[in-house]
Amino acid sequence: MTASALTRPRPRPRGASRKAKTWSARVAWFVLVWVAAIAFFLPVLWMILTAFKPETAAYSYPPKWTFSPTLSEFRSVFSRGIAPFLENSLFATLVSTLLVLVLALPAAYALSIKPVGKWRDSLFFFISTKMLPIVAAIVPIYIVARDVHLLDNVYALVLLYAAMNLPIAVWMLRSFMLEVPGEVLEAARIDGANLFRELTRVIAPIIMPGIAASALICIIFAWNEFFFAVNLTSTVAATMPVFLVGFITSEGLFWAQLSAAATVASVPIIIIGWIAQKQLVRGLSMGALK
């Protein structure tokens, strides 16, 4: 063997180069995901930090990351009477979500496991209701609510939030019900299960992650809804979004108090999401796999 052959570099195995490329791609994706997560979370972190600042520090420019935290802005928020707004939001959100699930489960059953005639038209009708701008329907809705004495009434928000979230829940629950094995349903029918028992004892436990995911999305949409609340309520049935708007006055915008109120308004959704996080992750992945 010649000296040049001994000094010639050996070619790297193909498998090693592929592993190196795969590892570098994973590291790149890992870094990208963390950068995106930090970018999305930064406004939330800034809101929480501003909530613990005095009003003068909240207006400082350039912004200060170091400050003496205080709870004075939270005391100001609660002194303005935030409790009734929280109660109205919780009642309208939870009751409307429960109503949506009661109506969406049989509707999704009729559109998936035992499809009704022209079920595609029914599905399109459900989703087409989301294409109508809310501002185009607010005048007739306001007139109807006035004539039936539901202005500034929390039950009007319950009905509107249920109608707003029902199409989304039907579409989501239908995708989850399509994953239910037909053999399980046949076994339940052989054992004498009627429609109600089949829906509540067999299907509901199987798609519980999907139900949790649908419920959480409905809760988020109802909790954040502003347009109906600001136009159909005034004092008695006003919700948290209406309360937050109260910090925008002719004197200016109270950044610290608004951040404190927004932080308080975010706590219930964070708690609900934390409780249902396992079911939520399973539900969001369940309907996406075939």
C-alpha positions as CSV (number, residue, x, y, z in Angstrom):
1,M,0.0,0.0,0.0
2,T,1.4,3.4,-1.0
3,A,1.8,6.4,1.3
4,S,-0.8,8.4,-0.6
5,A,-3.4,5.6,0.0
6,L,-2.6,5.7,3.7
7,T,-3.1,9.4,4.0
8,R,-6.2,9.6,1.8
9,P,-9.3,10.5,4.0
10,R,-11.9,7.8,4.4
11,P,-15.4,8.5,3.2
12,R,-18.0,8.9,5.9
13,P,-20.8,6.4,6.0
14,R,-24.0,7.5,4.5
15,G,-25.9,6.6,7.7
16,A,-23.8,8.9,9.8
17,S,-24.3,11.9,7.5
18,R,-28.1,11.3,7.5
19,K,-28.1,11.1,11.3
20,A,-26.2,14.4,11.5
21,K,-28.6,16.1,9.1
22,T,-31.6,14.7,11.1
23,W,-30.1,15.9,14.4
24,S,-29.3,19.4,13.0
25,A,-32.9,19.6,11.6
26,R,-34.3,18.7,15.0
27,V,-32.2,21.3,16.8
28,A,-33.2,24.0,14.3
29,W,-36.9,23.1,14.7
30,F,-36.5,23.1,18.5
31,V,-34.9,26.5,18.5
32,L,-37.6,27.8,16.1
33,V,-40.4,26.5,18.2
34,W,-39.0,28.1,21.4
35,V,-38.4,31.5,19.6
36,A,-42.0,31.4,18.3
37,A,-43.3,30.4,21.8
38,I,-41.4,33.3,23.5
39,A,-42.6,35.7,20.8
40,F,-46.2,34.8,21.4
41,F,-45.9,34.7,25.2
42,L,-44.0,38.0,25.5
43,P,-47.2,40.3,25.3
44,V,-48.8,38.2,28.0
45,L,-45.7,38.5,30.2
46,W,-45.6,42.2,29.6
47,M,-49.3,42.5,30.6
48,I,-48.7,40.6,33.9
49,L,-45.6,42.7,34.7
50,T,-47.5,45.9,33.9
51,A,-50.3,44.9,36.3
52,F,-47.8,45.0,39.2
53,K,-46.4,48.4,38.3
54,P,-47.7,51.7,39.6
55,E,-49.4,53.8,37.0
56,T,-46.5,56.2,36.6
57,A,-44.0,53.3,35.9
58,A,-46.4,51.8,33.3
59,Y,-46.1,55.0,31.3
60,S,-42.3,55.2,31.5
61,Y,-40.3,55.3,28.2
62,P,-38.2,53.4,27.6
63,P,-40.0,50.6,29.4
64,K,-38.5,49.4,32.7
65,W,-38.1,45.7,33.4
66,T,-37.0,46.4,37.0
67,F,-39.5,48.1,39.4
68,S,-41.0,47.8,42.8
69,P,-44.1,45.6,42.5
70,T,-47.3,46.7,44.0
71,L,-50.9,45.5,44.4
72,S,-52.4,48.9,44.3
73,E,-53.7,48.5,40.8
74,F,-55.4,45.2,41.6
75,R,-57.1,46.9,44.6
76,S,-58.3,49.7,42.3
77,V,-59.7,47.1,39.9
78,F,-61.7,45.4,42.6
79,S,-62.8,48.7,44.1
80,R,-64.4,49.5,40.8
81,G,-66.7,46.5,41.2
82,I,-65.3,43.7,39.0
83,A,-67.2,40.9,40.7
84,P,-70.6,41.3,38.9
85,F,-68.9,41.4,35.5
86,L,-67.0,38.2,36.4
87,E,-70.2,36.5,37.5
88,N,-72.0,37.5,34.3
89,S,-69.1,36.2,32.2
90,L,-68.9,32.9,34.1
91,F,-72.6,32.4,33.9
92,A,-73.0,33.2,30.2
93,T,-69.9,31.2,29.2
94,L,-70.6,28.0,31.2
95,V,-74.3,27.8,30.6
96,S,-74.0,28.5,26.9
97,T,-71.2,25.9,26.6
98,L,-73.4,23.3,28.4
99,L,-76.3,24.2,26.0
100,V,-74.0,23.8,23.0
101,L,-72.8,20.4,24.1
102,V,-76.4,19.2,24.7
103,L,-77.4,20.3,21.2
104,A,-74.2,19.4,19.4
105,L,-73.9,15.8,20.5
106,P,-77.1,14.5,18.9
107,A,-76.6,16.7,15.9
108,A,-73.1,15.3,15.4
109,Y,-74.5,11.8,15.9
110,A,-77.0,12.4,13.2
111,L,-74.4,13.7,10.8
112,S,-71.8,11.0,11.3
113,I,-72.9,7.6,12.8
114,K,-76.4,7.6,11.4
115,P,-76.3,10.3,8.7
116,V,-79.6,12.0,7.8
117,G,-80.6,12.7,4.3
118,K,-78.6,15.5,2.6
119,W,-76.2,15.6,5.5
120,R,-73.6,17.5,3.4
121,D,-76.2,20.3,2.9
122,S,-76.8,20.3,6.7
123,L,-73.1,20.6,7.4
124,F,-72.7,23.4,5.0
125,F,-75.7,25.2,6.5
126,F,-74.1,25.0,10.0
127,I,-70.8,26.4,8.9
128,S,-72.4,29.0,6.6
129,T,-73.9,30.7,9.6
130,K,-70.3,31.7,10.6
131,M,-69.8,33.5,7.3
132,L,-72.4,36.2,8.2
133,P,-70.7,39.3,9.8
134,I,-72.1,39.9,13.3
135,V,-72.4,43.6,12.5
136,A,-74.9,42.8,9.7
137,A,-77.2,41.0,12.2
138,I,-76.9,43.2,15.2
139,V,-79.9,45.5,14.3
140,P,-82.5,42.7,14.0
141,I,-81.1,40.9,17.0
142,Y,-81.3,44.1,19.0
143,I,-84.9,44.6,18.0
144,V,-85.9,41.1,18.9
145,A,-84.1,41.3,22.2
146,R,-85.9,44.6,22.9
147,D,-89.4,43.2,22.0
148,V,-89.0,40.1,24.2
149,H,-87.5,42.2,27.1
150,L,-84.0,40.6,26.9
151,L,-82.0,43.7,26.7
152,D,-79.4,43.9,29.4
153,N,-80.2,40.3,30.3
154,V,-77.6,37.6,30.7
155,Y,-79.9,35.0,29.2
156,A,-79.8,36.8,25.9
157,L,-76.0,36.4,25.9
158,V,-76.4,32.7,26.8
159,L,-78.7,32.1,23.7
160,L,-76.5,34.2,21.4
161,Y,-73.2,32.5,22.6
162,A,-74.8,29.1,22.1
163,A,-75.9,30.0,18.6
164,M,-72.5,31.4,17.9
165,N,-70.5,28.3,19.0
166,L,-73.0,25.6,18.0
167,P,-71.7,25.2,14.3
168,I,-68.1,24.9,15.5
169,A,-69.0,22.3,18.1
170,V,-71.1,20.2,15.6
171,W,-68.2,20.1,13.1
172,M,-65.6,19.2,15.7
173,L,-67.7,16.5,17.5
174,R,-68.7,15.0,14.1
175,S,-65.0,14.5,13.2
176,F,-64.4,12.8,16.6
177,M,-67.5,10.6,16.2
178,L,-66.2,9.4,12.9
179,E,-63.3,7.7,14.8
180,V,-65.6,5.6,17.0
181,P,-65.3,1.9,15.9
182,G,-68.4,0.5,14.4
183,E,-67.9,-2.8,16.1
184,V,-68.3,-1.1,19.5
185,L,-71.7,0.4,18.5
186,E,-72.9,-2.9,17.1
187,A,-72.0,-4.7,20.3
188,A,-73.9,-2.1,22.3
189,R,-77.0,-2.4,20.1
190,I,-76.9,-6.2,20.4
191,D,-76.8,-5.7,24.2
192,G,-80.1,-3.7,23.9
193,A,-78.7,-0.2,24.2
194,N,-81.2,2.4,23.0
195,L,-80.2,5.7,21.3
196,F,-79.8,7.6,24.6
197,R,-77.7,4.9,26.3
198,E,-75.6,4.5,23.1
199,L,-74.9,8.2,23.0
200,T,-74.2,8.7,26.7
201,R,-72.7,5.4,27.8
202,V,-70.8,4.3,24.7
203,I,-70.0,7.2,22.5
204,A,-69.5,10.0,25.0
205,P,-66.7,8.2,27.0
206,I,-64.8,7.3,23.9
207,I,-64.8,10.9,22.5
208,M,-64.5,12.6,25.9
209,P,-61.2,14.2,24.8
210,G,-63.0,15.7,21.8
211,I,-65.8,16.9,24.0
212,A,-63.3,18.6,26.3
213,A,-61.6,20.2,23.3
214,S,-64.8,21.4,21.9
215,A,-66.0,22.7,25.2
216,L,-62.8,24.6,25.9
217,I,-62.9,26.3,22.4
218,C,-66.5,27.3,23.1
219,I,-65.6,28.7,26.5
220,I,-62.7,30.8,25.0
221,F,-64.9,32.2,22.3
222,A,-67.8,33.0,24.7
223,W,-65.5,34.5,27.3
224,N,-63.8,36.8,24.8
225,E,-66.9,37.9,23.0
226,F,-67.4,41.6,23.0
227,F,-69.7,42.8,20.2
228,F,-72.9,41.3,21.5
229,A,-72.1,42.2,25.1
230,V,-71.3,45.9,24.4
231,N,-74.5,46.4,22.3
232,L,-77.0,44.3,24.2
233,T,-76.0,45.1,27.8
234,S,-75.4,48.2,29.8
235,T,-75.1,47.6,33.6
236,V,-76.9,44.5,34.8
237,A,-75.6,41.9,32.4
238,A,-72.3,43.4,31.3
239,T,-69.4,41.0,31.0
240,M,-65.7,41.2,31.4
241,P,-64.8,42.6,28.0
242,V,-67.3,45.5,28.6
243,F,-65.6,46.1,32.0
244,L,-62.2,46.3,30.4
245,V,-63.4,48.9,27.9
246,G,-64.2,51.1,30.9
247,F,-60.6,51.8,31.5
248,I,-60.4,53.7,28.2
249,T,-61.6,57.2,29.2
250,S,-61.4,60.8,28.0
251,E,-58.6,61.3,30.5
252,G,-56.5,58.7,28.8
253,L,-55.7,55.0,29.0
254,F,-54.9,53.6,32.4
255,W,-52.3,51.0,31.4
256,A,-51.6,49.5,34.8
257,Q,-55.2,49.2,35.9
258,L,-56.2,47.8,32.5
259,S,-53.4,45.2,32.7
260,A,-54.4,44.3,36.2
261,A,-58.1,43.8,35.1
262,A,-57.0,41.8,32.0
263,T,-54.8,39.6,34.2
264,V,-57.8,38.9,36.5
265,A,-59.9,38.2,33.5
266,S,-57.4,35.7,32.1
267,V,-57.2,33.7,35.3
268,P,-60.4,31.6,34.9
269,I,-59.5,30.6,31.3
270,I,-56.0,29.6,32.4
271,I,-57.4,27.5,35.3
272,I,-59.9,25.8,33.0
273,G,-57.3,25.1,30.4
274,W,-54.9,23.8,33.0
275,I,-57.5,21.4,34.4
276,A,-58.5,20.1,30.9
277,Q,-55.0,20.1,29.4
278,K,-54.6,16.3,29.1
279,Q,-58.0,15.9,27.5
280,L,-57.4,18.9,25.3
281,V,-54.2,17.6,23.8
282,R,-55.8,14.2,23.2
283,G,-58.8,15.8,21.7
284,L,-57.0,18.0,19.3
285,S,-54.9,15.1,18.0
286,M,-57.8,12.6,18.0
287,G,-59.9,14.1,15.2
288,A,-56.8,14.8,13.1
289,L,-55.7,11.1,12.7
290,K,-57.3,8.5,10.5
